[in-house]
Amino acid sequence: MSVLFLLVPLSVLLVFALMGLFAWALQAGQFDDLQREGERILENDAAKLDEDQAAS
């Protein structure tokens, strides 16, 4: 029972930390254009290889 006195405050701190991290990600624009990022990997425009990469 005494372990709950440690685990409950730690879980509350963890929830607040995760909420802060999510709020920071929203402010940083991490979720601004989700549709474009999903389509970007399907495009055929392969990145140009450097000269040293093309030789190998």
Secondary structure, 3 states (H helix, E strand, C coil): CCCHHHHHHHHHHHHHHHHHHHHHHHHCCCCCCHHHHHHHCCCCCCCCCCHHHHHC
